[in-house]
Amino acid sequence: MSDYRQAVLNVYADSVNTIGSDDSIDWLDGHDTTPEETDNINIELVRIARGSVFLPISEQLDQIYWDRKNGTNTWEEGIDAIKTKYPKG
């Protein structure tokens, strides 16, 4: 399943009839996609993209611990790189 389809279903599963091969959305009530819906889908796409590259929380906590012990900022640099690569709207 494409990230776009997953994002639509994550946010609007109860409101969507089908998602076309061209990523067009057939809403249950027949309306056209609104700008707000597009924004919400795009936010979910960012969440999906970031989620696939963030380290697991246990590893992030370990990075934070060693950064404090060693006076480094590896964790912060990693998070900044992800947030720069996948900005929220």
C-alpha positions as CSV (number, residue, x, y, z in Angstrom):
1,M,0.0,0.0,0.0
2,S,1.3,3.4,-0.9
3,D,2.1,6.0,1.9
4,Y,-0.6,8.2,0.4
5,R,-3.3,5.5,0.6
6,Q,-2.2,4.7,4.1
7,A,-2.3,8.3,5.1
8,V,-5.9,8.7,3.7
9,L,-7.0,5.6,5.5
10,N,-5.3,6.6,8.8
11,V,-7.1,9.9,8.9
12,Y,-10.4,9.3,7.0
13,A,-11.1,5.5,7.0
14,D,-14.7,6.0,8.0
15,S,-15.4,8.6,5.3
16,V,-13.8,7.1,2.2
17,N,-15.4,4.7,-0.3
18,T,-12.4,4.0,-2.5
19,I,-9.0,5.5,-3.4
20,G,-8.3,5.4,-7.1
21,S,-5.1,4.2,-8.8
22,D,-4.4,7.9,-9.4
23,D,-4.8,8.6,-5.7
24,S,-8.2,10.3,-6.3
25,I,-10.5,9.9,-3.3
26,D,-14.1,8.8,-3.7
27,W,-15.7,10.1,-0.5
28,L,-18.8,8.3,0.9
29,D,-20.9,11.5,0.7
30,G,-19.6,12.3,-2.8
31,H,-17.9,15.7,-1.9
32,D,-14.6,16.9,-3.5
33,T,-11.5,16.8,-1.3
34,T,-11.3,20.1,0.7
35,P,-8.1,22.0,1.4
36,E,-8.4,21.1,5.0
37,E,-8.6,17.4,4.2
38,T,-5.6,17.7,1.9
39,D,-3.6,19.4,4.7
40,N,-4.6,16.6,7.2
41,I,-3.5,14.0,4.7
42,N,-0.2,15.8,4.1
43,I,0.4,16.0,7.9
44,E,-0.2,12.3,8.1
45,L,2.2,11.7,5.3
46,V,4.9,13.5,7.2
47,R,4.1,11.5,10.3
48,I,4.4,8.3,8.3
49,A,7.7,9.4,6.7
50,R,9.2,10.5,10.0
51,G,8.0,7.3,11.7
52,S,9.9,5.2,9.3
53,V,13.3,6.9,10.0
54,F,13.1,7.8,13.7
55,L,15.0,5.4,15.9
56,P,13.0,3.4,18.5
57,I,12.4,5.3,21.7
58,S,14.7,3.0,23.7
59,E,17.6,3.8,21.4
60,Q,16.8,7.6,21.5
61,L,16.8,7.5,25.3
62,D,20.2,5.7,25.1
63,Q,21.5,8.4,22.8
64,I,20.3,11.1,25.2
65,Y,21.9,9.4,28.1
66,W,25.3,9.1,26.4
67,D,25.0,12.7,25.0
68,R,24.7,13.9,28.6
69,K,27.5,11.7,29.8
70,N,29.8,12.8,27.0
71,G,28.8,16.4,26.5
72,T,27.6,15.6,22.9
73,N,24.4,16.3,21.0
74,T,24.1,13.3,18.7
75,W,20.4,12.8,19.5
76,E,19.5,16.4,18.8
77,E,21.5,16.4,15.5
78,G,19.7,13.2,14.4
79,I,16.2,14.6,15.2
80,D,17.0,17.9,13.5
81,A,18.1,16.1,10.4
82,I,14.9,14.1,10.2
83,K,12.7,17.2,10.9
84,T,14.6,19.1,8.2
85,K,14.2,16.3,5.7
86,Y,10.5,15.8,6.5
87,P,9.2,19.3,7.6
88,K,5.6,19.7,8.7
89,G,3.8,21.6,5.9
